[in-house]
Amino acid sequence: MKVASEEPQAKKQKLEEEKKKALSENLLFGMGNPLLDICAVVDKDFLDKYGLKANDQILAEDKHKELFEELVKRFNVDYHAGGSTQNSVKVAQWMIQKPYKVATFFGCIGTDKFAEILKTKAEEAHVDARYYEQSEQPTGTCAACITGDNRSLVANLAAANCYDKAKHLDLKENWQLVEKAKVYYIAEAATFAREQGFETEDIKEIARKAQALPKVNTKRPRVIVFTQGHEDTIMATVDKVVAFPVIEIDQSKIVDTNGAGDAFVGGFLSQLVSDKPLEECIRAGHYSANVVIRRAGCTFPEKPDFK
């Protein structure tokens, strides 16, 4: 008696479930500046008081010292675990769903009430956040002051600048988490092509030249991925440079593009940690970014609908 073979869709679902079972805690490692995002709808008087533009991104100065506490006292605020790298690992964990704590995050915070809120928010995102806590500087914060369709972002890095490698990364229990990971992500905000003296503004040529740069570990080829907002994402491997169009979206549905880059990275990493093809990693990155730009801040619904 012959048994009918499984339907293709059922087979695919079974494979996906098996791959997810293969994932375990702490396979993805991220390190960066943890910030507690404090979001609130404010009035023009508040912006004027602190010399803020309606749509801007700045680092906090002395005149913004009282802004964060006043924001909390005067307005209804929402808190989110933020900072570029933490956003990315948070999105990756959201895409993965289970098991929890596939994503690990290291960074420095203070010993204040904002630190406690940040730890709670990271836990809610199911990220294994192992913060270095110190008392010299307060927890880093980013105020998102919303007026209409505009967002004025004011970041106070504070404790995020105080990370001490010897007192945290070098500790045996923390270094074991580094060794346990198989994918590592640290965000950099550099004008890479100019620093390398590439003398071109063509994004494909920059990707090709970056891919060909000398590499210490010659056993694994370098892969370069550049995002360009609403324009094609560029990927360069050893033998080719490929452009991937982003997901089209009605401009009226875009709420906030500030977290798009972080979300792309998170989606990309969620598949990379499962050894998916690079094309699939980019597709997941585009999906995550498309979800996030429809919402305020780097936030997302309870579960992804990525297929």
C-alpha positions in Angstrom: 0.0 0.0 0.0 1.4 3.4 -1.0 1.3 6.3 1.3 0.6 9.7 -0.4 3.5 12.1 -0.2 3.2 15.2 1.9 1.8 18.3 0.1 4.6 20.8 -0.9 3.2 23.4 1.5 3.1 20.9 4.4 6.7 19.9 3.7 7.8 23.5 3.6 6.2 24.2 6.9 7.8 21.1 8.5 11.2 22.2 7.3 10.6 25.7 8.7 9.7 24.2 12.1 12.7 22.0 12.1 15.0 24.9 11.3 13.5 27.0 14.1 14.0 24.1 16.5 17.7 24.2 15.5 18.0 27.7 16.8 19.1 28.2 20.4 19.7 31.1 22.8 22.5 33.6 22.2 23.3 32.7 18.5 23.1 36.4 17.5 25.3 38.9 19.3 24.9 42.7 19.1 26.9 45.4 20.9 26.2 49.1 20.8 24.7 52.1 22.5 21.5 51.3 24.5 19.0 54.1 24.7 15.6 54.3 26.3 13.3 55.8 23.7 10.8 58.2 25.3 8.1 59.1 22.9 5.3 61.7 23.4 3.0 64.0 21.5 4.1 67.5 22.6 3.1 71.1 21.8 5.0 73.8 20.0 5.7 75.6 23.3 7.7 72.6 24.4 9.8 72.6 21.2 10.4 76.3 21.5 11.5 76.1 25.1 14.3 73.7 24.2 15.1 75.2 20.8 14.0 72.2 18.8 12.9 72.0 15.2 9.7 70.1 14.4 11.5 67.5 12.3 15.1 67.0 13.3 17.7 64.7 14.9 20.3 66.1 17.3 22.5 65.2 20.2 21.5 66.7 23.6 23.3 69.8 24.8 23.4 71.4 28.3 20.2 73.3 27.5 18.4 70.0 27.0 19.4 68.6 30.5 15.9 69.0 32.0 14.0 68.0 28.8 13.7 64.3 29.4 12.3 64.5 33.0 9.9 67.3 31.9 8.7 65.2 28.9 7.8 62.4 31.4 6.1 64.7 33.8 4.1 66.8 31.4 3.0 64.3 28.7 1.8 60.8 28.2 4.9 58.9 27.1 5.6 55.5 25.6 8.9 53.7 26.3 10.9 51.5 24.0 14.3 49.8 24.1 16.3 51.8 21.5 19.6 52.6 20.1 20.6 51.4 16.6 22.1 48.0 17.4 19.6 47.2 20.1 16.8 48.1 17.6 18.3 45.6 15.1 18.6 42.7 17.5 15.1 43.5 18.8 13.7 43.3 15.3 15.6 40.1 14.6 14.2 38.4 17.7 10.7 39.6 16.7 11.1 37.9 13.3 12.4 34.7 14.9 9.7 34.7 17.6 10.8 31.5 19.3 13.0 30.4 20.9 13.3 33.5 23.0 16.8 35.1 23.6 18.3 34.0 20.3 19.6 37.6 20.3 22.1 38.8 22.9 22.9 42.5 23.5 25.8 44.2 25.3 25.9 47.9 26.2 26.2 50.3 29.1 23.4 51.8 31.2 23.1 53.8 34.5 21.6 52.8 37.8 18.5 54.9 37.6 14.8 54.5 37.0 15.3 54.8 33.2 17.7 51.8 33.5 15.0 49.7 35.1 12.5 50.7 32.4 15.0 49.8 29.7 15.7 46.4 31.2 12.0 45.7 31.4 11.5 46.7 27.7 14.4 44.6 26.5 12.9 41.6 28.5 9.5 42.2 26.9 11.2 42.1 23.5 12.7 38.7 24.5 16.3 39.9 23.9 19.0 38.6 26.3 20.3 42.1 27.3 23.4 41.9 29.5 24.0 45.5 30.4 27.1 46.9 32.1 25.7 49.0 34.9 27.7 52.0 36.3 26.7 55.0 38.4 28.8 57.8 36.9 26.4 58.6 34.1 22.7 58.2 33.7 21.1 55.8 31.3 21.2 57.0 27.7 17.9 58.3 26.4 16.3 59.5 23.2 13.3 61.8 23.3 11.0 61.6 20.4 8.9 64.8 20.5 6.0 64.4 18.1 4.0 67.3 16.7 1.6 66.3 13.9 3.5 64.2 11.4 6.9 65.5 12.6 9.3 64.0 15.1 12.1 65.9 16.8 14.6 63.4 18.1 17.0 64.4 20.9 19.6 61.8 22.0 21.6 61.9 25.2 24.1 59.1 25.0 25.3 59.5 28.6 26.0 56.0 30.0 26.2 54.6 26.5 29.6 56.2 26.2 30.9 54.6 29.4 31.2 50.9 28.4 34.2 49.3 30.1 35.5 46.2 28.3 37.6 45.0 31.2 34.7 45.2 33.6 32.1 43.6 31.3 33.2 42.0 28.0 36.2 40.3 29.5 34.3 38.6 32.3 34.2 34.9 31.8 30.4 34.6 31.8 30.0 37.4 29.3 32.8 36.2 27.0 31.2 32.8 26.9 28.2 34.4 25.3 30.4 36.0 22.7 32.0 32.6 21.9 28.5 31.0 21.8 27.3 33.3 19.0 27.7 32.6 15.3 26.5 35.9 13.9 27.8 39.3 15.2 26.6 42.8 14.5 28.0 46.2 15.5 26.6 49.3 13.8 29.0 51.9 12.4 28.0 55.3 11.0 31.0 56.2 8.8 31.3 57.7 5.4 32.9 54.5 4.3 33.7 55.2 0.7 35.3 58.6 1.4 37.5 57.2 4.2 38.6 54.4 1.9 39.5 56.8 -0.9 37.3 55.0 -3.4 36.8 58.2 -5.5 33.3 57.2 -6.7 29.7 57.9 -5.7 28.4 55.0 -7.7 26.9 52.7 -5.1 27.5 49.5 -7.0 31.1 50.4 -7.6 31.5 51.3 -3.9 30.1 47.9 -3.0 32.4 46.1 -5.4 35.5 47.9 -4.1 34.5 47.3 -0.5 34.0 43.6 -1.1 37.5 43.4 -2.6 39.3 45.0 0.4 41.9 42.9 2.1 40.5 40.4 4.7 42.1 38.8 7.6 40.0 35.6 7.6 40.3 34.4 4.0 38.3 31.2 4.7 35.0 33.2 4.5 34.3 35.6 1.6 33.1 39.1 2.4 29.6 40.1 1.5 28.6 43.8 1.3 25.0 45.0 1.6 24.1 48.6 1.1 20.6 50.0 1.7 19.5 53.2 0.0 16.2 54.1 1.5 13.4 53.7 -1.1 16.0 52.8 -3.8 17.4 49.4 -4.6 19.4 47.5 -2.0 22.8 46.5 -3.3 24.6 43.3 -2.5 28.2 42.5 -3.6 29.7 39.0 -3.4 33.0 37.7 -4.8 31.6 37.3 -8.3 28.7 39.7 -8.7 26.9 42.9 -7.7 23.1 42.6 -7.5 20.4 45.1 -7.0 17.2 44.2 -5.1 14.2 46.5 -5.4 12.5 47.4 -2.1 8.8 46.7 -1.4 6.6 49.4 -2.9 4.5 51.3 -0.5 1.9 54.1 -0.8 3.6 57.3 0.5 0.5 58.1 2.5 1.1 54.9 4.6 4.6 55.9 5.7 4.5 57.1 9.3 8.2 57.2 10.3 11.3 56.2 8.4 13.8 56.7 11.2 13.9 53.0 12.2 13.9 51.6 8.7 17.7 50.9 8.5 17.8 49.3 11.9 14.7 47.2 10.9 16.3 46.1 7.7 19.4 44.8 9.6 17.2 43.0 12.1 15.2 41.2 9.4 18.4 40.4 7.5 20.0 38.9 10.7 17.0 36.9 11.6 17.5 34.8 8.5 21.3 34.9 8.5 21.4 33.2 11.9 19.3 30.4 10.4 21.7 30.0 7.5 19.2 31.2 4.9 20.4 32.3 1.4 21.5 35.9 1.3 18.7 36.7 -1.1 16.2 35.5 1.6 18.0 37.6 4.2 17.5 40.7 2.1 13.9 39.8 1.4 13.3 39.6 5.2 15.2 42.9 5.7 12.9 44.6 3.2 9.8 43.1 4.9 10.9 44.3 8.4 11.7 47.8 7.2 8.3 47.9 5.4 6.5 47.0 8.6 8.4 49.5 10.8 8.0 52.6 8.5 4.2 52.2 8.9 4.5 52.8 12.6 6.0 55.5 15.0 9.5 54.6 16.1 11.2 51.2 15.7 8.1 49.3 16.7 6.1 46.4 15.3 3.0 44.3 15.8 2.9 41.2 18.1 3.9 38.8 15.3 5.4 39.1 11.8 3.6 37.9 8.7 6.7 37.0 6.8 6.3 34.2 4.3 
